Amino acid sequence: MKKHTIVALVHDRPGVLSRVVGLIRRRGFNIESLAVGHSETPGVSRMTIVVEWEDVEQVVKQLYRLIEVLKVSDVTNDPTVEREMALMKLHAPPAKRPEIVALTEVFDAKIVDVGANTMVIEMTGSPAKVQNFVDVVRPYGIKEMMRTGRIAMVRGARGHTAEEYVESANGHAERVPAMN
Amino acid sequence: MSEKRTGAQVMCEALIRNGVEVMFGIPGGAIMPFYYAMWEYRDKLRHVLCRHEQGAGHAAEGYARATGRLGVCIGTSGPGATNLVTAIADAMMDSTPILAITGQVGSHVLGKDAFQETDITGITMPITKHNYLVKRAEDLPYVFEEAIYIATTGRPGPVLIDVTKDAQQATIVPNWDIKLDLPGYKPNYRPNLKQIREAIKLLLHAKKPLIIAGHGIIMSGAVEELRAFAERTRIPVITTLHGIGAFPEDHPLSIGMPGMHGWVHVNRAIQECDVLFNIGGRFDDRVTGKASTFAPNAKVIHVDIDPSEIGKNVRVTVPIVADARLALQAFLDEFPADREAFAELHGHASDWMEHIREMQAKHQPKQQYLNRTETENMSLPPHDVYAALTKALNSRGNYRVVTDVGQHQMWAAQLIDWYRPRTHITSGGAGTMGFAVPAALGIAIAHPNDTVWVICGDGGFQMTNQEMATIVQEGIKNVKVAVINNGYLGMVRQWQELFENKRYSGTPLSGPDFAKLAEAYYWKGITVEHTSQVEAAIEEAYATDGPVLIDFRVEREVNVFPMVPQNKSIDEMILESPHNS
């Protein structure tokens, strides 16, 4: 099964996250990562969902059935910018610190906290690069880690915005023009 | 306009504003403020007290399916709400517009395991078209307006509104100046004309075209348009279980029902056809059998208002996302005016129909089909009940038939002659046993001048027969129940007989004396044990000014044929029991 990156714009109402997740759960698929936050339009949230799917097209169509879903795209095969952030608390006794500092510089990561025997590192980059960094520092001992999950945006002029939907709320817009 | 109202009063007024006249429900602690308010609106809002919330839900479904209007059901929090779940799921599967209103515990104790609290919006999320938890009375006018709009537009479906008790009790000045804010919900009714023209091209050059008419024809009110379309093109018309009534079965172009218990000639025709025009059906697995071998030679044109149905089960050549009626209208408008343009199609269609009728003659359906040696020694083969019922329905008219789920349901679909939309109502997608009796309650209220016949098995009947009391309490006289009583969960027994070596595990079923049970509910009860008594019993049911139950004690082990075993191609049909062949 192939990993797919889905970007969804949703009307920001209570329960919407639960509905989207429930629809995926119903198919028995595991969500690898899910990131949600505000989009450029007030009242519209943007989700990036990474999941292993076989018939992604059908799930995208079913997502459209949800009342709050404005736009869904499978951007897996599109040229995209993808980013992820990780916060890691490493086991960092004074003797190991220089090595860790050197690694963070190589990976363009940031040291955001230093404790008696720990360092907290903020690492941002493409998901592959973040994973690479995680692998490299793992031998030092990762005491805690939190990754945001992937966020994605298609490169260039092709947009994925919700404005048209919000503006034409009372119009007769074609929901799924691609179908016809 | 600016008068103060309680949240509960707002709920009543919102329903009245949206044309609701009748509701089915049961009160309880968390919904009591709504019932308190309901009393003062009782001239406009009729409340029907059911015996179980599942019954209330199916009654709302029956009302909706018989009229096309919104059905409303009510339950209190906790078990009241969870008892509605089966009916809500059923409405979801069969695209039935119902509004379920549930009371919820006070907002200050929400999520704290208060008495009779369940997370009903969480529970019903996957089985509603949409649902709401309302904690503020101010939100009620908007939520009711939006909920009813969503339930009744696009592909209809169930919507649930869960209202906390304090929101029902709070006093507010309602704002009825409502502008719906639904940027993500814009059902596409109008077809894309390019696609219509594409489909016409396919149809005009088809050699073996078929129409499958589904539930969408009935829901969109496209019966006239379908007839015009069929007559213009002369393409044979198949009606699915939920498409029954979309096209009159005595029409020369009608060929019958497809699928697991469809007719041999229909399934063979599907396997042979070169263009399959499905309008308002969703290619359910009971229609397609093994989907990968379904209609292998066909280019498929699929009209559905729900884009997620297109290409879901069957590959589609021309997808058309639209309302069935508007799509058919567009076809009629876009057809070439030139009569000659249809000459080729008409020529092929006529040869094709001849071929289908030949297949049909070989595997003659309807009554003759079942007239074979195995029924000769039976004192009451179930088919004799259907023959007599068909005769009565046809001679008296003004009927609605509601069936439950199982063998009796398939026999009803196969053996009764169907002519008009919304005269055959059944639980299709969900296959909910116990649907029929409470649904009949809703249908009888919607159509007080029609005779509502319930056909159900002894299994399904015993699941929800308590609504017989509701029928009496409401003074409903036009419900007649035919229990096809074979002492088994018959369809499961049939599978056990055919595929599990007659291991009748959990299927033999006893029941009370149904006629006596009916009498206990102040109904008339009749027991029929022999074919010779059938007609008289039906006559008596009609002659009785009140609800009647007839216990038809039919031959116990009779099977529904034809039958396509699960996951087989639809042309691999079993036509009779192996031991008889």
Interface residues (C-beta under 8 A of the other chain):
Chain A: V10 H11 P14 G15 S18 R19 G22 L23 R26 E57 Q58 K61 Q62 Y64 R65 L66 I67 E68 V69 L70 A162 Y165 V166 S168 A169 N170 G171 H172 A173 E174 R175 V176 M179 N180
Chain B: T121 G122 M125 P126 K129 H130 N131 L133 I150 K179 L180 D181 L182 P183 G184 Y185 K186 P187 N188 R190 P191 N192 K194 Q195 D306 P307 S308 I310 G311 K312 P319 I320 V321
